[in-house]
Amino acid sequence: MSDHDHDHDHPDYLAHHFDTPDQQFEAGKLGMWLFLVTEVLMFGGLFCLYALWRYNQPEVFVYAHGFLDWKLGATNTAILLASSFTMALAVRASQLGQKGVLVGMLAITLLGGFGFLGIKYVEYTSKFSHHLGPGKQNLYYPHALSQLPQGDLQGEPVLDDNDNPVMITRGMQLDEIAFVEFEVLALGHGYAPERPQATFDQYREAGVFGRLHGHHFEDAMELFSDLGVDVSGVVAAHAAHGGDGHGHGDSHGNEDAHTEEGDGHADEESHTEDEAHGESHAAVAHAEHDPAYDYNAELARVPVAGESASASKVTPPPFAGTQLVSDFAHDADEAHAPTVLETLGAPDLSHSGHYLPYAMQPEAVQRRVHLFFQIYYCATGLHAIHVIIGMGCITWVLAKSMAGAFTPEYNVPVDIVGLYWHIVDLIWIFLFPLLYLIH
Amino acid sequence: MTVADKPITTDIYGQPVEPKPGDNYINHSKGILSWALTLDHKRIGLMYLVAVLTAFALGGFFAIFLRTMLLFSKYSNVKNPEAVGGMFGDSIGAAAWNDFYNQAFTLHGAIMVFMFIIPAIPAVLGNFALPLQLGAKDVAFPRLNLMSFYCWLGGSALLAMILFGGMLTALGFDMPAALNGLDTGWTFYTPYSVETKTGVVLATLGAFILGFSSILTGLNFIATIHMLKPKGMGWFNMPLFLWASYATSVIQILATPVLAITLLLLVAENLIGIGVFDPKLGGDPVLFQHFFWFYSHPAVYIMILPGLGVVSEIISTFSRKHVFGYKFIAYSSVAIALFGFIVWGHHMFTSGQSAMLNAIFSLLTMSVAIPSAIKVFNWLATMYHGKIRVETPMLYGMGFIWLFTIGGLTGLFLAALSTDIYFHDTYFVVAHFHYVMVGSTLFAFLGGMYYWFPKMFGRMCNERWGRIGWALCFVGFNATFFIQFIAGTQGMPRRYATYGDDYAIYHHLSTGGSYILTIGLFVVLFNWLLAKRGKRAPANPWGGNQLEWHTNSPPPHLNFDYDPVGTDPYHFHDWKYDEKIDGYVLDPDHDPSNPTHSSAH
């Protein structure tokens, strides 16, 4: 910089408009703190949104947070805290001029960032595989699915006899919700369903048990019988159909069995179509539910042969390859049927180890469950972007410190990148309990 | 005019300075890159000047366009909804006419607000004058300063893409919806901004990036004022423009991030349909208004506060009298900035928010009148018994007081609940905020430009044409907008492409006024352009004692030849008027700002 050639007592790192390194250092820190204020306010908007939504519908948050895995969240919290600690050590090392320690600590911090993103990736992927994505991709998005043609695994629309696309019905959406809900909340995260008998009936009628495979079926039966539900009818029906190709006595059932027609028909006898859906969703789907829809036939028709054994616990049809698009204007004011809640009373939120099934939630809650996921993705997504930016900054500082750019006299960049990393950490410290640990 | 023929300027002691190549910031280095990559705050200020004036021309074009549409919109919508009168005859249907109009007022508003008014004074005059007033060599973070400029360019490019896309659509080209203009109004209210088939996503992203530009400027100014004050300058002998800039920067830092998250949510709502603003999905569109105005009301003070600072400088300097009530003016800037954060709900009196909230916001809104009135009374007290020099900057300063007072007082009608229910979304509101945004901010900007023009370019503007331009602007502005107060009280709703016959007279007069205003603005522009051949400016043509007048015009690359010391910026008595150079000079042996008392000449 020729700008400060005239001033020979200026060290190279001191910009021409500052008088002393101290002044430059203080200015840099002040600027960074001001920038952190803007970060806090930006996330403040999201926290405000969160507070409002949660205040307005606490049941939604209690119910939907169960889909998040607090163990993964806690691990990420620990990783970020540890990386913040190593970042602080890096700042210390730069002040003491310990180049080796500085480089090492920055590298560990960077690794922490990668670890965080890796776990985030696992979390996001498992949610996407359950149709719990952001925006209209969310299974709970009201009426999004019922506007859509069913797709097969190749994404081609399923056509009826007259070559018209077969639309997904609200009933199918509710069945899918019941399946994902039971699989994630009960089998995955160990929550017990409230009102076991009603829940069991609803799941049976939604065809949930028929779609479980391997030991999941036994686990489900064990869960409900522990809760005092008589499961013998379903078990017997399941065994009868399972006898076609494999026994459910095989604790890890052959995955190929899914391609066989028999699978998923365990509860067929109690599940003739008109009655089954008519009862299970009360009259929820009175307008949208297609009485001619045959769920089990649907399962049988759509091929799942290409599916790898571990790809998804969810049987893809009828949602595979479906682009979720909704027409907002449609059926906004449509009258919705009374929910099961009205016969069962208000949900009991006093104990957190339980969940009230979606079908038994009040209609106002049902329409808002997806909002939890929207806030979840907005907040964690924006945070993840900040993590990535922070990792970029750390990489830059790491490269400079390997080149020996920092001395006890000059280490502003390490300090301000450290501050940035701490705010990224701090925001996560708030996000984690607000999203994962709701009671 | 004899001085103009000689290629010399004078320093603060009245001594002639031979201009040498490279001795001022303009000719310090040459070439496009030396400007595009410059870290010099003065050059960045000039680049901003060109940029925001271009934006102003674009926004002004749409203003004239929509006023002209209203001039020809002579049919009555009520009697004959399909007819379009005027020169267009039947060649264009009513629906197309309305679409044009919606796009015109939206682009006018969005360009003027995001690309012109918000950056105009902070980024142009602030960038140029703020470090000079501090006696500093630059702002605290010169690179961020340049980045802020390029953020402005990037955000503006997105808005411009939509704009030209909309124009091409109007001309019959097939444009993708994302580029198809914008018709939501500059406020992007949901749910319409989700339903419309125009370029909301690109426009909000553009505004988001422009927000970054604003944040970076604010951050820079706060750090600069904190860290780079010279010896002898404390908080209470800073020029008042610095107080105003500081208060503005605080708003930029605290409010703009909220706009950022609001716009991101709106983009997400548009692209993937998250539903947080959609009542059909359990969301709340009024929440968007809360979020939006939590930024945009303080943003109104981002627009006006620096103008208040400029006027404080001008009034005191041209009254040749110490500013009256320094601390009151300084604190009132901060008070306006803080009050600005708790009054946003007054934009939503008719949105269905609770009666309790309405009452609270109404009361809080009126409290803003207190610091505003403090400023006006202090300016008047400053002028009282002053030796007022009525030159072009002072004309703008006095015009500002007049227009700001009208704009402020009519604001009280809108703050009061009972009257606002009636005036809401009428031309009364349009007139009110144009008196504050155009009458006040634009006049402060033009006044500030005339005030610092000699320092920026080292040339004096033509005084006679300066006054003519001011008179045209002042008359044209009042003719355009005062009549709109009356139209509003008579019930003319804003954002309507047409009107009943009863309102024709208001619209015709208003449109006529807008043409006068346009002519006035062109006079101002040509006056500036022609100043290239004007008289060379002395170091201190107006006799101000703020530190920027203690260096040559234009300043050297590093602003000062010595390290200046802060003095009372409103102590004008050491400066003596020198007829020979038509400027003010200091006695070299009595220069409190220069510790070395050097008179090397």
Chai-1 contact restraints between the chains, C-beta under 6 A:
chainA,res_idxA,chainB,res_idxB,connection_type,confidence,min_distance_angstrom,max_distance_angstrom,comment,restraint_id
A,H17,B,K137,contact,1.0,0.0,6.0,A-B,restraint_1
A,H17,B,D138,contact,1.0,0.0,6.0,A-B,restraint_2
A,Q23,B,M227,contact,1.0,0.0,6.0,A-B,restraint_3
A,A27,B,A140,contact,1.0,0.0,6.0,A-B,restraint_4
A,A27,B,A223,contact,1.0,0.0,6.0,A-B,restraint_5
A,A27,B,M227,contact,1.0,0.0,6.0,A-B,restraint_6
A,L30,B,A223,contact,1.0,0.0,6.0,A-B,restraint_7
A,L30,B,H226,contact,1.0,0.0,6.0,A-B,restraint_8
A,G31,B,F141,contact,1.0,0.0,6.0,A-B,restraint_9
A,G31,B,L219,contact,1.0,0.0,6.0,A-B,restraint_10
A,G31,B,A223,contact,1.0,0.0,6.0,A-B,restraint_11
A,L34,B,L219,contact,1.0,0.0,6.0,A-B,restraint_12
A,L34,B,I222,contact,1.0,0.0,6.0,A-B,restraint_13
A,L34,B,I253,contact,1.0,0.0,6.0,A-B,restraint_14
A,V37,B,I253,contact,1.0,0.0,6.0,A-B,restraint_15
A,T38,B,I215,contact,1.0,0.0,6.0,A-B,restraint_16
A,T38,B,I253,contact,1.0,0.0,6.0,A-B,restraint_17
A,T38,B,P257,contact,1.0,0.0,6.0,A-B,restraint_18
A,L41,B,P257,contact,1.0,0.0,6.0,A-B,restraint_19
A,L41,B,V258,contact,1.0,0.0,6.0,A-B,restraint_20
A,M42,B,P257,contact,1.0,0.0,6.0,A-B,restraint_21
A,M42,B,A260,contact,1.0,0.0,6.0,A-B,restraint_22
A,M42,B,I261,contact,1.0,0.0,6.0,A-B,restraint_23
A,G45,B,V258,contact,1.0,0.0,6.0,A-B,restraint_24
A,G45,B,I261,contact,1.0,0.0,6.0,A-B,restraint_25
A,P134,B,I272,contact,1.0,0.0,6.0,A-B,restraint_26
A,G135,B,I272,contact,1.0,0.0,6.0,A-B,restraint_27
A,G135,B,G273,contact,1.0,0.0,6.0,A-B,restraint_28
A,G135,B,I274,contact,1.0,0.0,6.0,A-B,restraint_29
A,K136,B,G273,contact,1.0,0.0,6.0,A-B,restraint_30
A,F328,B,K280,contact,1.0,0.0,6.0,A-B,restraint_31
A,A332,B,K280,contact,1.0,0.0,6.0,A-B,restraint_32
A,R367,B,G282,contact,1.0,0.0,6.0,A-B,restraint_33
A,R368,B,G282,contact,1.0,0.0,6.0,A-B,restraint_34
A,L371,B,G282,contact,1.0,0.0,6.0,A-B,restraint_35
A,Q374,B,I274,contact,1.0,0.0,6.0,A-B,restraint_36
A,Q374,B,V276,contact,1.0,0.0,6.0,A-B,restraint_37
